[in-house]
């Protein structure tokens, strides 16, 4: 009897915080009955850096480089969220060319983020080859970012009122060439992943996120669209110049880990189409054409599209020492790769924010994880958790 009762006893284990598949420093206190997960308590905070409190002791321009580190895989989106909130308070209008540059870089960033997710997700399941495929295209995009900003990560490229500089010569041509190539590369991913029987066995019907559960936990992004809910801020609440671009949102109805994979693959293909349209529609065309027109214009009218392309088309340079938005508050919401990033800024009229509050999508994804894995086999933990695309620095901030 003693031996039998021992076998029936539940066991509490720690998954992490050093576990290589947690995509950051996360601890899961998990109760197991054999290999069945009975209960899970996520323990966060290991990466807390005080990103919100630090804003109160720095002026707006000093805080701007730190914003990129909230989600290091989606730096452009974090910068955009903060800039849009501050621009709303200060009443700053962003030139359309700068908005197009923001859109192009954000959509490229969406692809790099999804590629990193794909590489890590498949690696969690024991497949190494997709990681090398995914990093191949990601490297090409990262090189474009480096040519534009000087950085491979944490770009500090957006600024209040626009971007810090125009696109370099030849950059648009390289970007268009890459856009023509990428769909073929996505086909290669799908050829080794989408119909792979092992991958399908481990993800289909696993980690079903019902629509009620998704809305109860405020899940956003590809995770909620994988549950069949058509909610994409780029469509429902257009910002930047998304209302000038034609694109589709992609949904799946089975709500499982496999569907979340399919949605992200489709989103990468759609991002390529968005970038191609934006590169062809950008005001002023290529930097080479723009410079010629700017030199030949000379009317010096502030409303002229071509006079002083640096100031009028990509944003006027503001003096960091005297930049003091009026007292007020604003909130901005951005459709980032992991879901909606929300930035709330309060100004008291000084050169430092009075309050900055971030709401990030990975936080909600971590909260719903115990519901998704309850009653499942321990081996289902990584397919489910990996399919949610959680980045832990974004959770802790």
C-alpha positions in Angstrom: 0.0 0.0 0.0 2.8 2.4 0.8 4.4 1.8 -2.6 1.0 2.3 -4.4 0.4 5.6 -2.5 3.9 6.8 -3.5 3.1 6.3 -7.2 -0.1 8.3 -6.8 1.6 11.3 -5.1 1.8 14.5 -7.1 5.2 16.0 -7.7 6.2 19.7 -7.8 9.0 20.6 -10.2 10.6 23.8 -11.4 10.9 24.4 -15.1 13.5 27.2 -15.4 14.4 29.9 -14.7 17.4 28.7 -16.6 15.6 26.4 -19.0 16.8 26.9 -22.6 13.4 26.7 -24.1 11.7 29.5 -22.1 12.9 32.2 -24.4 14.1 34.3 -21.5 14.2 34.0 -17.7 10.9 32.4 -16.7 10.2 30.0 -13.9 7.2 27.7 -14.0 6.3 26.0 -10.7 4.5 22.9 -12.1 2.5 20.2 -10.3 2.7 16.9 -12.1 0.7 13.7 -11.7 3.0 11.3 -13.5 3.4 13.1 -16.9 0.1 15.0 -16.6 0.3 18.7 -15.8 -2.1 19.4 -13.0 -1.2 23.0 -12.2 1.2 25.7 -13.3 2.3 29.0 -11.7 4.4 31.3 -13.8 7.0 33.2 -11.8 8.1 36.4 -13.6 10.3 39.4 -12.7 13.7 38.0 -13.2 14.3 40.4 -16.0 12.6 43.5 -14.5 14.6 46.6 -15.4 12.3 49.4 -14.3 11.6 50.6 -17.8 8.6 52.6 -16.7 10.2 54.3 -13.6 13.4 55.1 -15.5 11.4 57.4 -17.9 10.6 59.8 -15.0 14.3 60.6 -14.4 15.3 61.2 -18.1 14.2 63.6 -20.7 12.2 62.4 -23.7 15.2 62.0 -25.9 17.3 60.2 -23.3 14.5 57.7 -22.7 14.0 57.0 -26.4 17.0 54.6 -26.9 15.8 52.6 -23.9 12.4 51.9 -25.5 14.0 49.6 -28.1 15.0 47.2 -25.3 11.4 46.6 -24.1 11.1 43.9 -26.8 14.5 43.5 -28.4 13.0 41.5 -31.3 10.4 44.3 -32.1 12.4 47.4 -31.4 10.8 49.5 -34.2 7.3 48.8 -32.8 8.2 49.9 -29.3 9.8 53.1 -30.6 6.8 53.8 -32.7 4.4 53.4 -29.8 6.3 55.8 -27.6 6.8 58.4 -30.5 3.1 58.3 -31.4 2.1 59.0 -27.8 4.5 61.9 -27.4 3.7 63.3 -30.8 0.0 63.3 -29.9 0.7 65.3 -26.7 3.0 67.7 -28.5 0.8 68.1 -31.5 3.6 67.1 -33.9 2.7 66.1 -37.4 4.9 63.5 -39.0 5.8 64.0 -42.7 4.3 61.3 -44.9 7.6 60.1 -46.3 8.8 59.5 -42.7 5.5 57.6 -42.0 6.2 55.4 -45.0 9.8 54.7 -43.8 8.3 53.8 -40.4 5.8 51.4 -42.0 8.5 49.7 -44.2 10.9 49.2 -41.3 8.1 48.0 -39.0 6.9 45.4 -41.5 10.5 44.2 -42.1 10.8 44.0 -38.3 7.6 41.9 -38.2 9.2 39.4 -40.6 12.5 39.2 -38.6 10.6 38.7 -35.4 8.4 35.9 -36.9 11.5 34.3 -38.3 13.2 34.3 -34.9 10.0 32.8 -33.5 9.9 30.1 -36.2 13.6 29.1 -35.6 13.1 28.9 -31.8 9.7 27.1 -32.0 11.0 24.3 -34.3 14.2 24.1 -32.2 12.1 23.5 -29.1 10.5 20.6 -30.9 13.9 19.1 -31.8 14.2 20.3 -35.4 17.5 22.1 -36.2 17.3 22.5 -39.9 14.5 25.2 -40.0 16.6 27.4 -37.7 19.3 27.7 -40.4 16.7 28.4 -43.0 15.0 31.1 -41.0 18.3 32.9 -40.1 19.2 33.0 -43.7 16.5 35.5 -44.6 16.6 37.2 -41.3 20.3 38.0 -41.8 19.5 39.8 -45.1 16.9 42.0 -43.4 19.2 42.7 -40.5 21.8 43.9 -43.0 19.3 46.3 -44.4 18.6 47.6 -40.9 22.3 48.0 -40.3 22.8 50.0 -43.5 19.9 52.2 -42.5 20.5 52.7 -38.7 24.0 51.5 -38.0 22.7 48.8 -35.7 21.6 45.2 -36.0 19.3 45.4 -33.0 18.0 48.3 -30.8 18.0 50.8 -33.7 17.1 54.1 -32.0 16.1 55.3 -35.5 12.6 56.8 -34.9 12.4 60.2 -33.3 9.6 62.6 -32.4 8.3 64.0 -35.6 9.7 61.4 -38.0 12.9 59.4 -38.4 16.5 60.4 -37.9 17.6 60.3 -41.5 16.4 59.4 -45.0 16.9 56.0 -46.7 20.5 55.6 -48.0 21.1 55.4 -51.7 20.4 52.0 -53.2 18.5 50.8 -50.0 15.1 50.7 -51.7 16.5 48.6 -54.6 18.0 46.1 -52.2 14.7 46.0 -50.2 12.6 45.3 -53.4 15.0 42.6 -54.5 14.7 40.9 -51.2 10.9 41.1 -51.3 11.0 39.3 -54.6 13.1 36.6 -53.1 11.4 35.9 -49.8 8.2 34.2 -50.9 10.3 31.5 -52.5 12.1 31.1 -49.2 8.8 30.9 -47.3 7.9 28.0 -49.7 11.0 26.2 -48.6 10.0 26.5 -44.9 6.6 25.1 -45.6 8.0 22.3 -47.7 9.9 20.9 -44.6 7.5 22.0 -41.9 3.8 22.4 -42.8 3.0 18.8 -43.8 5.7 17.2 -41.6 3.9 14.3 -39.8 5.9 14.8 -36.6 5.3 18.5 -36.5 1.5 18.0 -37.2 1.3 15.3 -34.5 2.8 17.6 -31.9 0.8 20.7 -32.8 -2.6 19.8 -34.2 -5.2 19.8 -31.5 -2.6 20.8 -29.0 -3.0 24.0 -26.9 -6.5 25.0 -28.1 -7.0 28.6 -27.3 -10.8 29.1 -27.5 -12.2 32.5 -28.5 -13.7 33.0 -25.0 -10.4 32.2 -23.3 -8.6 34.5 -25.7 -10.9 37.4 -25.0 -11.0 36.8 -21.3 -7.2 37.0 -21.1 -6.9 39.9 -23.6 -4.9 37.9 -26.0 -4.0 39.9 -29.2 -1.9 39.5 -32.4 -1.4 36.3 -34.3 -2.5 34.3 -31.2 -6.1 35.6 -31.3 -6.2 35.6 -35.1 -5.2 31.9 -34.8 -8.4 31.5 -32.8 -10.6 32.9 -35.6 -11.0 36.4 -34.2 -10.5 39.1 -36.9 -8.7 41.7 -34.9 -5.8 43.6 -36.3 -5.2 47.3 -35.4 -3.7 48.0 -38.8 -7.2 47.3 -40.2 -9.6 48.2 -37.3 -7.7 51.3 -36.1 -5.3 52.3 -38.8 -2.3 54.3 -37.8 0.8 55.6 -39.7 -0.2 55.1 -43.4 -1.7 51.6 -43.2 -4.9 53.0 -44.5 -3.1 53.7 -47.8 -2.0 50.1 -48.2 -4.0 47.1 -49.4 -3.5 44.0 -47.4 -5.4 41.1 -45.8 -5.5 39.7 -42.3 -5.2 36.0 -41.9 -7.3 33.8 -39.6 -7.5 30.1 -38.6 -10.4 28.4 -36.9 -8.9 25.4 -35.0 -7.3 27.6 -32.4 -4.4 25.2 -31.8 -0.6 25.5 -31.9 -0.6 24.5 -35.6 -3.0 27.3 -36.5 -0.9 29.8 -34.7 2.0 28.6 -36.9 0.0 28.9 -40.1 -1.1 32.5 -39.2 2.4 33.7 -38.7 3.6 32.1 -42.0 0.8 33.9 -43.8 1.6 37.2 -42.0 5.2 37.1 -43.2 3.9 36.7 -46.8 1.5 39.6 -46.3 4.2 41.8 -44.8 6.2 41.3 -48.0 3.3 42.6 -50.1 2.9 45.6 -47.7 6.5 46.5 -48.0 6.5 46.3 -51.8 3.5 48.6 -52.0 5.0 51.1 -49.6 8.3 51.2 -51.5 6.5 52.0 -54.7 4.2 54.6 -53.1 6.6 56.4 -50.9 6.5 60.2 -51.5 9.5 61.4 -53.4 10.5 58.0 -54.6 14.1 56.9 -54.2 16.6 59.0 -52.4 18.5 59.6 -55.6 15.4 61.1 -57.3 14.5 63.0 -54.2 17.8 64.8 -54.1 17.7 65.8 -57.7 14.2 67.3 -57.2 15.2 68.9 -54.0 18.2 70.6 -55.6 16.1 71.8 -58.6 13.1 73.1 -56.6 14.3 76.0 -54.5 10.9 77.5 -53.8 11.5 77.3 -50.0 7.8 76.8 -49.3 7.3 74.8 -46.1 4.4 73.0 -47.8 6.5 72.0 -50.8 7.1 68.2 -51.0 10.7 68.5 -52.1 12.2 71.6 -50.4 14.8 70.4 -47.9 14.0 66.7 -48.1 15.8 66.1 -44.8 13.6 68.4 -42.7 10.3 68.4 -44.6 10.1 64.7 -45.6 11.6 62.7 -42.8 11.0 65.1 -39.9 12.3 68.3 -38.4 15.1 68.1 -35.8 14.0 69.0 -32.3 16.2 70.4 -29.6 16.4 67.8 -26.9 17.3 70.4 -24.2 14.2 72.5 -24.7 11.7 69.9 -25.9 8.8 70.2 -23.5 5.4 68.8 -24.6 2.5 70.6 -23.0 0.8 69.1 -20.0 -1.5 66.3 -21.0 -1.7 62.6 -21.6 -1.9 60.3 -24.6 -2.1 56.6 -25.4 -0.9 54.8 -28.5 -1.5 51.3 -29.7 0.6 49.4 -32.2 0.0 46.0 -33.8 3.4 44.4 -33.0 4.5 40.9 -33.9 3.4 39.4 -30.6 0.2 41.5 -30.4 -0.8 45.0 -29.3 1.8 47.1 -27.6 0.2 50.0 -25.7 2.1 53.0 -24.4 0.5 55.6 -22.1 2.4 58.8 -21.5 1.6 61.7 -19.1 3.3 65.0 -19.5 3.4 67.7 -16.8 4.9 70.3 -19.2 8.6 69.7 -18.3 11.2 68.0 -20.4 10.7 64.7 -18.6 7.7 62.4 -18.7 5.6 62.5 -15.6 4.5 58.9 -16.2 5.0 56.2 -18.8 3.1 52.9 -18.7 3.6 50.0 -21.1 1.2 47.1 -21.7 2.8 44.3 -23.7 1.2 41.2 -25.3 3.6 38.6 -24.0 2.4 39.4 -20.4 -1.1 38.1 -21.4 0.3 35.1 -23.2 2.2 34.0 -20.0 -1.0 34.4 -18.0 -3.0 32.1 -20.3 -0.3 29.5 -20.4 -1.5 27.6 -17.2 -5.0 27.3 -18.8 -3.7 25.9 -22.0 -1.4 23.3 -20.5 -3.6 22.1 -17.7 -4.4 18.4 -18.0 -1.9 18.0 -20.9 1.2 15.8 -21.1 4.4 17.4 -20.0 5.7 16.8 -23.5 3.1 19.3 -24.7 4.5 22.2 -22.7 7.0 23.3 -25.3 4.8 23.1 -28.4 2.1 25.1 -26.6 4.4 27.7 -25.0 6.5 28.0 -28.1 3.4 28.6 -30.3 2.5 31.7 -28.1 5.7 33.5 -29.1 6.6 34.9 -25.7 9.6 37.2 -25.2 10.3 37.5 -21.5 12.0 41.0 -21.3 8.7 42.3 -22.8 6.8 40.6 -19.9 8.9 42.1 -17.1 9.9 45.4 -18.6 
